[in-house]
Amino acid sequence: MKKLLQQHLADLSRERLAGMGRGIEKEGLRALPNGALALTPHPQGLGSALTHPHITTDYSESQLELITGVHGSVQSCLDELGEVHQFVHRILTSQCDEETLWVSSMPCILPTDETIPLGRYGLSNSGRSKSVYRMGLGHRYGRRMQTISGIHYNWSLPGVTSEEYFGLIRNFRRHAFILLYLFGASPALCPSFVEGRQHALQPLGDGKHALYLPHATSLRMGRLGYQSDAQATLRVSYNGLQGYANSLHEALTQPYPAYEQIGVRNPGGEYNQLGTSLLQIENEFYGTIRPKRTTGRGERPLHALRERGVEYVEVRLMDLNPLESVGIDADTMRVLDVFLLHCLFSESPPDTPEEIAELKNNQHLAAERGREPGLELARAGTKVPLVAWGKQVLQECLPIAETLDQADGSNVHVQALRKSLALFDAPEDTPSAQVLRELIEQYDNDFIAYTLAHSQAARDDLMARAWTDAQQQRYVDASAASVAAQRALEAEDDMPFEAWRERYMAVEQLG
C-alpha cells in the first residue's frame, strides 16, 4: 500500500492538485427564541427555494440548506459559506421575529410529527414533485427523522475515472469510522425527537432536557438517525458503476408491498408519494457517501450517472459542529481532502456482502460508542481496536498532507492532520466530548439551552463580520432572480401533474 501511495503521489502534478474541487451543502433548522421549531414559511427575502442557487430548503419548510459553488481552495469555499450565512441571518433577524439557525445536527424542540411542515416549491410540476416526494418520506420514515441536519462535502479531482471513484467509495466506507470519531458532534439530543419511539438512550441528569449515550460521537449516524428497515434489505454493491446502477435501478422499479399499501394517492385524490417502489427517487437512498453527476433539467440522477459517469463524490456523514459558526472549519475540510485522497490512492479490493454487513455494524459502533476505551471494530472478520486502526490510516495520510503543503507552500495540511491524529490519544478533546462536557457542566444537562446559546453566539459572530452594500445587493438580486425563475417555470408547464409524474417516474428515464 505504501508503494502504491508513493507512486500516485509522485504522479500527482501541481496542476492536477490545483484542480481539486470542493463544495458544501449545509442543512440547518430555523428555530424560535425558545428553542422550538419555527413553523413559518420559507422567508420571502431568501428567494425561491426551488431555483435559488445558494439558499434552498431540505426536507422541511423550516430546514434551510445553504450551498456553495465548487472551489479550488478550502478558504474560498469557507468564505462563501460564511457569506451565505451572513445574508441568511440578516433576513432572519429583520423579517422573521428573531429566528435563529439551529447549530446542532439533532433537532430543536419538535411539534407532533404531522405538524412539521413539508418543503413547498410552488406550482410547477417539478416544484410539486419535490413536495410530494417529501410527503412520501414522511409516510415511510416519519417526519421527525427528516429534521436531522448535517453537512455534505462534495469533492472531485481531475482525471479520476468512474471506476477509481468507486474504489475511493469502497475505501471511504471501510474507514468512515475515523471521521465519526474525529468530527462527530451529536452525542445528545432533545427528548422530543424520540417521543413515542423505542430507544436505548440514557437520561442526562433527570432526562427531562436531554438524552445521550456516554461515549457517542454521532447519534445522527447511529440507529436513531437516517436508518430504514426497508432500505436495510438493499444490498448495494460499490464494485463499479454498472453494479451500483443496477442495484439502484432495481430499488427504483420493484414495487414494495408496504409502500403499495400507502398508495400514490389517497381516496380524496391527494398525493401520498411519488411511487410505490422501495425508493421513490435516487436521493432517497441513504448512505455515508454517494457517487454523483450533475443532471440536466428534468434528468434522473441515475440516467446522468449511466450516461456520463461519476463526476464527484458526496460525503454525507459530517455532523454540524456547534462550536463553529458555520458548522465546519478549515482544518476539518483539509483533513477531509487528505482523507479522500488516501481513499482514492490506496488499494481498494472489491466489497462483499459479508464486508458490507461488517461495515454497517462498525458505523453503528463508532457512532454510538466511538469514544469507549478499548472499543474494537471488525476488519475482515478480525477484531481490531478502533484507536489503533484509526492511527494507522492517519499515519498513512501524512505523505499526502506533505504533498498538498508542498504544492501551496504551507504546512496547514500536516498541522491539521497531526491535530486529528492526537485526538486518538485524547478522546476528551473530540467535538462530541467537548459538546457533552459543556452541556453538563455549563448548561445543567439541558440540550436546548446549550444549543440555543451556541446558535445565538453563531448568529452574533456572523452579524458582526464585515458586510458591504455590494454584498447585500448581490444577494438581494439573486433572491429576486430566483423568484422570477420559479415563475417562468410555472408559466412553461404544459401538462397535468399526473402526466408529468408518470413520465418522470417511467423506467426508461433511468437510462
Salt bridges, closest charged atoms under 4 A:
GLU27 OE2 - HIS152 NE2 3.79
GLU80 OE2 - HIS54 ND1 3.63
GLU80 OE1 - HIS71 NE2 2.59
GLU83 OE1 - ARG474 NH2 3.11
GLU98 OE1 - ARG459 NH1 3.64
GLU99 OE1 - ARG30 NH1 2.77
GLU282 OE1 - ARG300 NE 3.15
GLU284 OE2 - ARG140 NH1 2.86
GLU299 OE2 - HIS303 ND1 2.79
GLU299 OE1 - ARG308 NH2 2.90
GLU311 OE1 - ARG293 NH1 3.87
GLU314 OE2 - HIS152 ND1 3.34
GLU314 OE1 - ARG290 NH1 3.44
GLU314 OE1 - ARG316 NH1 3.24
ASP319 OD1 - ARG220 NH1 3.26
ASP331 OD1 - ARG334 NH1 3.07
ASP331 OD2 - LYS419 NZ 2.75
ASP337 OD2 - ARG22 NH2 2.73
GLU355 OE2 - ARG174 NE 2.66
GLU368 OE1 - ARG223 NH2 2.61
GLU372 OE2 - ARG369 NH2 2.85
GLU396 OE1 - HIS342 NE2 2.83
ASP405 OD1 - HIS413 ND1 2.81
ASP425 OD1 - LYS391 NZ 2.79
GLU438 OE2 - HIS454 NE2 2.65
ASP446 OD2 - HIS209 ND1 3.99
ASP460 OD1 - ARG459 NE 3.48
ASP461 OD2 - ARG465 NH2 2.91
GLU492 OE1 - ARG297 NH2 2.80
GLU498 OE1 - ARG265 NH1 3.89
GLU498 OE2 - ARG501 NH2 2.81
